[in-house]
Each structure stands twice: as C-alpha cells, then as structure tokens.
Amino acid sequence: MYWFFSIIVVLITALIVILKKKNMLNWLPHYLWQQLSTAKNKTGPTHILFCFVDHYEPQWGKVNDIEIERARVDRWCQDYPAMAKKHVDSDGKHPQHGFFYPEEEYREEHLQKLANLCNQGYGEIEVHLHHDNDTSDNLRNTLNGFKHLLNERFQALPTDARTGEIKYGFIHGNWCLDNSRPDGRWCGVNDELIVLKETGCYADFTFPSAPSDTQPSKVNAIYYAKDDPLKPKSHNKGKNVKVGGKPWGDLMIIQGPIGLNWKDRKWGIMPRIEASDIRRETPPTKDRVDLWVDANIHVEGRPEWVFIKIHTHGTQDRDMDTILGKPVDDMFSYLGERYNDGAEYILHYVTAREMYNIAKAAEAGESGNPNDYRDYLLTLS
C-alpha cells in the first residue's frame, strides 16, 4: 500500500505546483463553489447579451512606424464591417466591437477612422490606459483630459441622461487595475477605483485576466467593488449587482466568463483555463461559446439575461487573421444558429455601454426584452 499512497502524494503535489504556476489557487475556489451552488431559476427564453471588448493598441510592440499603425487600423476599417454586416441579432443589429483605445497611444487620425467605423453602427470607443509608478493626481488629470478629448473631437463617449456628465468604460493595461500586480508594476495607484469613479468611469471591463496573478478571486460576476485607498486590488471582492439593490462602493465590475474547459485538455488530462480571450492560439470554438453561455453571468435575480463579455488585443498582427477572419466569422454564425432561435434563446449584440445600461435596468427591477434598455442611463449624442 505504501507505493499507492506515494503515488497519490506525488500526484497531489504535482497538481498543487501546476495550480500555483497558473495562479489558479486565487480564483478556483470561488469558481468551484459557483459550479456547485448556481441554480438557473428562470422562466421563458434566455436573452444572450454578447459584448466584444478590445485592448485596441495600434502601437502594439512599441512600433516606431506610422505606416504599420495605419495598416493595422485600416485593415480593421475594411475587414470588420465586411464580416460583421453578414450577421445580425434578434434586434437587427450587427456585432458590436468595443474599441478601448489607449490614452498614451493617442493619434487623431486613428481615432477619426474608428469613430467613422462606429458611426456606421459597428461599435463604440472607450478608454484604455497603460501606466506605471503613477500617482492619484496624475491619473486623475490623465483620465479627465482624455475623456474630454475623446468627447470634444470625436463625440465618442456617452453622457449620463440625469446629470449630463461625460462617462466612460475602462480597461486597465496589463490587467493591473487598482495596483493589483504583486510587485506594484504597471499602476502604482492604490485608490484607483476612487479616481475612476471621480472622473466618470461607469464600469470596469478588464477581467478575467487568468492566468495572470492580477486575476481577482471573485469570478463570473457583475458586482460593485469598494476601494480601500491604502491597499491594492480592492476589487478582489465585492457585492453582486442584484434586482432591487442599490449602488455600493465605488465601481461596477463587469467580468467575462472564466472556468475550466474539459473539452480542451493539456496532455489529454488537464483542462485548460477558459478566460474569454480571443487570439490565434485560442480561437472561439463552438465548445468555448457554449462555456461562455454556461458561465451564467447575470444580475442576481434576473437569470434570464445572460451577460457574455469576451476580449482580445485586436491590432496584434499574429492574431488579426483570427479576429477579422473565419474563426470569429464562424463564431458569429454559431451564435446566430444556436443562440437566437427566439424560443429557447434570444441574441443581442451589445456595446460595453449598453451592457452596463442593461445591468442597471435589471438592478432597477426592469424585465422583459433587454433591447428596450440599451440607452437606459447613458446615451450617445
């Protein structure tokens, strides 16, 4: 029997090493708890709210060649509408792309092209930022300046229908929201959630980030996070957005699906991490789409509205054939065929802003067709 127990110890030790290497011990407990406890108590069809957000970086790879940047942006302006116009949701809308554009890579000509693309009905522009060793005051000035620039020159950002304030959605560069990397790199601001709230951020769309060590322990959720200005990674926990609830803390976090893909196993044994990322190495297969739906991300008390947010880095050359080519084209076809029959499922392509609006509508107790709430609080001029 000794040999048997020795093998068990070796296997357990190897598993722990693998889990630590992939930073899974942080988020796996909450994920497993969800798998055991989540119940889908709903009636009627499930509305699928599908949102595609992009860390859109024309200068990716620190290129020092404006022609390379232009070629990347021009390819998007040519190839994306050619693909997206072939697909429509239940509301007659084409797939919507969220261009989260980095403040530090600002070029007016790129943004003007993207604004024109969005004005044709293919998406919206939001805010992305890479920074390091920053301060709260500098971050506040940076975000306020970029917000006003995007609004004044491109009319890109929404306004709050109640206050008229310019608002924006946010993705943090290098996944390091609220100084969440253990070594403190690529942020530096422990009160970042507070600064985001003060400057008009309506929600964060950064996560999931697995296998990065920046991945929060709370997963597959739409929730509010409260900032502790003296500590990093305050969004590691929070309170779920729920029907009949009230805003809490400092910022809404809208996460994409994360989990274990048992249909794609390393060495034929270990399930791979599903982290909602689309690129050449991780194309959007039918099995992955099904996993996104099964993650069952929703506002608590409104399980018939399922939120799916996936992400990519759309200007990385090695991935553009995937994102603008057959793999993503096939993904949209599968969504239309499997998840838009009008009886079991109803598909809605939404922007980040619309996803937030619909979450807030659910919180306020609204029900029925989420298409009615795309402009619930935040509207584009």
Secondary structure, DSSP 8 states (H G I E B T S, - for coil): -HHHHHHHHHHHHHHHHHHHHTT-TTTHHHHHHHHHH------S-EEEEEEEEEE--TTTTT---HHHHHHHHHHHHHHHHHHHTT---TTS----EEEEEEGGG--HHHHHHHHHHIIIIIEEEEEEE--SS--HHHHHHHHHHHHHHHHHHH--S-EETTT--B-EEEEEGGG-GGG-STT-TT---TTHHHHHHHTTEEEE-----TTSTT--SS-S-EEEE---TTSS-GGGS-EE-BTT----SSEEEE----EEEEEEEETTTEEEEE--EEBTTB---HHHHHHHHHT----BT-TTEEEEEEEE-TT-GGGHHHHSSHHHHHHHHHHHHHS-SSSSEEEEE--HHHHHHHHHHHHTT--S-GGGGTTSSEE--
